[in-house]
Amino acid sequence: MDNTLNLKLKKFKKARITMKEALDKAENDLIRDSVIKRFEYTFELCWKTIKIFLNDKFGIDVFSPKECFRELRKNELISDEKIELLLEMTDDRNKIIHTYDEYFSDELYKKIKKDYYELFKMVYEILEKNQI
């Protein structure tokens, strides 16, 4: 068996943990920006791990984050509510890497703290539980 999925899962878990460490620090602009940066690389590891998982488990080739998340839903691994949040998270991630807006950064930080960190945790647990 190819060990790629297991290695990606470990990297995804580590990225999620480092994001949580930053979230647990006192809030200021430096911490907010650090959390957002950690969110960006955790997001990348999340969808790329899902991509490998979908190929290994179901023989499905996907080429974008939204496609990965939709396939999780098609295969009944996540709820409609969570897929909507994953798609919103993808839009937020795309916006933050292409533009910088202080207000949006503050709002994204709040979403990461309120929803997105837990969403990453849920996706990780789904992948870990269902890996081959």
CYANA upper distance limits for C-alpha pairs under 8 A (distance plus 0.5 A):
  3 ASN  CA      7 LEU  CA      6.82
  4 THR  CA      8 LYS  CA      6.62
  4 THR  CA     52 ILE  CA      8.12
  5 LEU  CA      9 LEU  CA      6.53
  5 LEU  CA     49 THR  CA      7.05
  5 LEU  CA     52 ILE  CA      6.55
  5 LEU  CA     53 PHE  CA      6.79
  5 LEU  CA    131 GLN  CA      8.44
  6 ASN  CA     10 LYS  CA      6.83
  7 LEU  CA     11 LYS  CA      6.90
  8 LYS  CA     12 PHE  CA      6.50
  8 LYS  CA     45 LEU  CA      7.69
  8 LYS  CA     49 THR  CA      6.09
  9 LEU  CA     13 LYS  CA      6.56
  9 LEU  CA     49 THR  CA      6.99
  9 LEU  CA    124 TYR  CA      7.81
  9 LEU  CA    127 LEU  CA      8.34
  9 LEU  CA    128 GLU  CA      7.86
 10 LYS  CA     14 LYS  CA      6.71
 11 LYS  CA     15 ALA  CA      6.63
 11 LYS  CA     45 LEU  CA      7.67
 12 PHE  CA     16 ARG  CA      6.67
 12 PHE  CA     42 THR  CA      6.86
 12 PHE  CA     45 LEU  CA      5.79
 12 PHE  CA     46 CYS  CA      6.55
 12 PHE  CA     49 THR  CA      7.93
 12 PHE  CA    124 TYR  CA      8.02
 13 LYS  CA     17 ILE  CA      6.69
 13 LYS  CA    124 TYR  CA      7.58
 14 LYS  CA     18 THR  CA      6.75
 15 ALA  CA     19 MET  CA      6.73
 15 ALA  CA     38 ARG  CA      7.57
 15 ALA  CA     41 TYR  CA      7.68
 15 ALA  CA     42 THR  CA      5.74
 15 ALA  CA     45 LEU  CA      8.28
 16 ARG  CA     20 LYS  CA      6.79
 16 ARG  CA     42 THR  CA      6.49
 16 ARG  CA    117 TYR  CA      7.88
 16 ARG  CA    120 PHE  CA      7.52
 16 ARG  CA    121 LYS  CA      7.81
 17 ILE  CA     21 GLU  CA      6.75
 18 THR  CA     22 ALA  CA      6.95
 18 THR  CA     38 ARG  CA      7.66
 19 MET  CA     23 LEU  CA      6.72
 19 MET  CA     35 VAL  CA      6.41
 19 MET  CA     38 ARG  CA      5.78
 19 MET  CA     39 PHE  CA      6.97
 19 MET  CA     42 THR  CA      8.15
 19 MET  CA    117 TYR  CA      8.30
 20 LYS  CA     24 ASP  CA      6.67
 20 LYS  CA    117 TYR  CA      7.81
 21 GLU  CA     25 LYS  CA      7.38
 22 ALA  CA     31 ILE  CA      7.00
 22 ALA  CA     34 SER  CA      7.32
 22 ALA  CA     35 VAL  CA      6.12
 23 LEU  CA     31 ILE  CA      8.15
 23 LEU  CA     35 VAL  CA      6.78
 23 LEU  CA    113 LYS  CA      7.19
 25 LYS  CA     31 ILE  CA      7.51
 26 ALA  CA     31 ILE  CA      7.87
 27 GLU  CA     31 ILE  CA      6.46
 27 GLU  CA     32 ARG  CA      7.14
 28 ASN  CA     32 ARG  CA      6.58
 29 ASP  CA     33 ASP  CA      6.60
 30 LEU  CA     34 SER  CA      6.63
 31 ILE  CA     35 VAL  CA      6.55
 32 ARG  CA     36 ILE  CA      6.74
 32 ARG  CA    105 SER  CA      8.23
 32 ARG  CA    106 ASP  CA      7.92
 32 ARG  CA    109 TYR  CA      6.63
 33 ASP  CA     37 LYS  CA      6.70
 33 ASP  CA    105 SER  CA      8.26
 34 SER  CA     38 ARG  CA      6.67
 35 VAL  CA     39 PHE  CA      6.47
 35 VAL  CA    109 TYR  CA      7.61
 36 ILE  CA     40 GLU  CA      6.76
 36 ILE  CA    105 SER  CA      8.23
 36 ILE  CA    108 LEU  CA      8.11
 36 ILE  CA    109 TYR  CA      7.04
 36 ILE  CA    112 ILE  CA      8.50
 37 LYS  CA     41 TYR  CA      7.16
 38 ARG  CA     42 THR  CA      6.47
 39 PHE  CA     43 PHE  CA      6.41
 39 PHE  CA    112 ILE  CA      8.00
 40 GLU  CA     44 GLU  CA      6.92
 40 GLU  CA     93 ARG  CA      7.11
 41 TYR  CA     45 LEU  CA      6.75
 42 THR  CA     46 CYS  CA      6.47
 43 PHE  CA     47 TRP  CA      6.85
 43 PHE  CA     93 ARG  CA      8.29
 43 PHE  CA    120 PHE  CA      8.42
 44 GLU  CA     48 LYS  CA      6.60
 45 LEU  CA     49 THR  CA      6.33
 46 CYS  CA     50 ILE  CA      6.77
 46 CYS  CA    120 PHE  CA      7.67
 46 CYS  CA    123 VAL  CA      8.25
 46 CYS  CA    124 TYR  CA      8.21
 47 TRP  CA     51 LYS  CA      6.62
 47 TRP  CA     64 SER  CA      8.40
 47 TRP  CA     65 PRO  CA      5.85
 47 TRP  CA     68 CYS  CA      7.00
 47 TRP  CA     69 PHE  CA      8.13
 48 LYS  CA     52 ILE  CA      6.96
 48 LYS  CA     65 PRO  CA      8.20
 49 THR  CA     53 PHE  CA      6.63
 50 ILE  CA     54 LEU  CA      6.49
 50 ILE  CA     68 CYS  CA      6.82
 50 ILE  CA     69 PHE  CA      8.39
 50 ILE  CA    127 LEU  CA      7.88
 51 LYS  CA     55 ASN  CA      6.86
 51 LYS  CA     61 ASP  CA      7.66
 51 LYS  CA     62 VAL  CA      6.68
 51 LYS  CA     63 PHE  CA      8.15
 51 LYS  CA     68 CYS  CA      6.51
 52 ILE  CA     56 ASP  CA      6.57
 53 PHE  CA     57 LYS  CA      6.32
 53 PHE  CA     58 PHE  CA      8.46
 53 PHE  CA    127 LEU  CA      7.68
 53 PHE  CA    131 GLN  CA      7.46
 54 LEU  CA     58 PHE  CA      5.88
 54 LEU  CA     59 GLY  CA      6.90
 54 LEU  CA     60 ILE  CA      5.92
 54 LEU  CA     61 ASP  CA      7.61
 54 LEU  CA     62 VAL  CA      8.47
 54 LEU  CA     68 CYS  CA      8.24
 54 LEU  CA     71 GLU  CA      8.25
 54 LEU  CA     72 LEU  CA      8.44
 55 ASN  CA     59 GLY  CA      4.75
 55 ASN  CA     60 ILE  CA      5.09
 55 ASN  CA     61 ASP  CA      6.16
 56 ASP  CA     60 ILE  CA      8.35
 56 ASP  CA    132 ILE  CA      8.02
 57 LYS  CA    131 GLN  CA      7.62
 57 LYS  CA    132 ILE  CA      6.94
 62 VAL  CA     67 GLU  CA      6.53
 62 VAL  CA     68 CYS  CA      6.50
 63 PHE  CA     67 GLU  CA      7.26
 63 PHE  CA     68 CYS  CA      7.98
 64 SER  CA     68 CYS  CA      6.80
 65 PRO  CA     69 PHE  CA      6.80
 65 PRO  CA     90 THR  CA      7.58
 66 LYS  CA     70 ARG  CA      6.60
 66 LYS  CA     86 LEU  CA      8.35
 66 LYS  CA     87 LEU  CA      6.61
 66 LYS  CA     90 THR  CA      7.50
 67 GLU  CA     71 GLU  CA      6.69
 68 CYS  CA     72 LEU  CA      6.97
 69 PHE  CA     73 ARG  CA      7.13
 69 PHE  CA     83 ILE  CA      6.95
 69 PHE  CA     86 LEU  CA      7.27
 69 PHE  CA     87 LEU  CA      7.91
 70 ARG  CA     74 LYS  CA      6.70
 70 ARG  CA     83 ILE  CA      7.32
 71 GLU  CA     75 ASN  CA      6.57
 72 LEU  CA     76 GLU  CA      6.83
 72 LEU  CA     77 LEU  CA      5.81
 72 LEU  CA     78 ILE  CA      6.66
 73 ARG  CA     77 LEU  CA      6.18
 73 ARG  CA     78 ILE  CA      5.67
 73 ARG  CA     79 SER  CA      6.99
 73 ARG  CA     80 ASP  CA      7.57
 73 ARG  CA     83 ILE  CA      7.16
 77 LEU  CA    126 ILE  CA      7.63
 78 ILE  CA     82 LYS  CA      6.76
 78 ILE  CA     83 ILE  CA      7.25
 79 SER  CA     83 ILE  CA      6.79
 80 ASP  CA     84 GLU  CA      6.84
 81 GLU  CA     85 LEU  CA      7.02
 82 LYS  CA     86 LEU  CA      6.61
 82 LYS  CA    119 LEU  CA      8.24
 83 ILE  CA     87 LEU  CA      6.64
 84 GLU  CA     88 GLU  CA      6.66
 85 LEU  CA     89 MET  CA      6.50
 86 LEU  CA     90 THR  CA      6.72
 86 LEU  CA    119 LEU  CA      8.16
 87 LEU  CA     91 ASP  CA      6.91
 88 GLU  CA     92 ASP  CA      6.73
 89 MET  CA     93 ARG  CA      6.55
 89 MET  CA    116 TYR  CA      7.65
 90 THR  CA     94 ASN  CA      6.66
 91 ASP  CA     95 LYS  CA      6.64
 92 ASP  CA     96 ILE  CA      6.66
 92 ASP  CA    108 LEU  CA      7.70
 93 ARG  CA     97 ILE  CA      6.87
 94 ASN  CA     98 HIS  CA      6.88
 95 LYS  CA     99 THR  CA      6.47
 96 ILE  CA    100 TYR  CA      6.69
 96 ILE  CA    101 ASP  CA      8.49
 96 ILE  CA    104 PHE  CA      8.31
 96 ILE  CA    105 SER  CA      7.85
100 TYR  CA    104 PHE  CA      8.21
100 TYR  CA    105 SER  CA      7.90
101 ASP  CA    105 SER  CA      6.59
102 GLU  CA    106 ASP  CA      6.84
103 TYR  CA    107 GLU  CA      6.82
104 PHE  CA    108 LEU  CA      6.44
105 SER  CA    109 TYR  CA      6.57
106 ASP  CA    110 LYS  CA      6.93
107 GLU  CA    111 LYS  CA      6.85
108 LEU  CA    112 ILE  CA      6.59
109 TYR  CA    113 LYS  CA      6.71
110 LYS  CA    114 LYS  CA      6.45
111 LYS  CA    115 ASP  CA      5.94
111 LYS  CA    116 TYR  CA      6.64
112 ILE  CA    116 TYR  CA      4.88
112 ILE  CA    117 TYR  CA      6.02
113 LYS  CA    117 TYR  CA      6.68
114 LYS  CA    118 GLU  CA      8.24
115 ASP  CA    119 LEU  CA      6.65
116 TYR  CA    120 PHE  CA      6.69
117 TYR  CA    121 LYS  CA      6.85
118 GLU  CA    122 MET  CA      6.63
119 LEU  CA    123 VAL  CA      6.71
120 PHE  CA    124 TYR  CA      6.60
121 LYS  CA    125 GLU  CA      6.75
122 MET  CA    126 ILE  CA      6.75
123 VAL  CA    127 LEU  CA      6.71
124 TYR  CA    128 GLU  CA      6.55
125 GLU  CA    129 LYS  CA      6.44
126 ILE  CA    130 ASN  CA      6.59
127 LEU  CA    131 GLN  CA      6.27
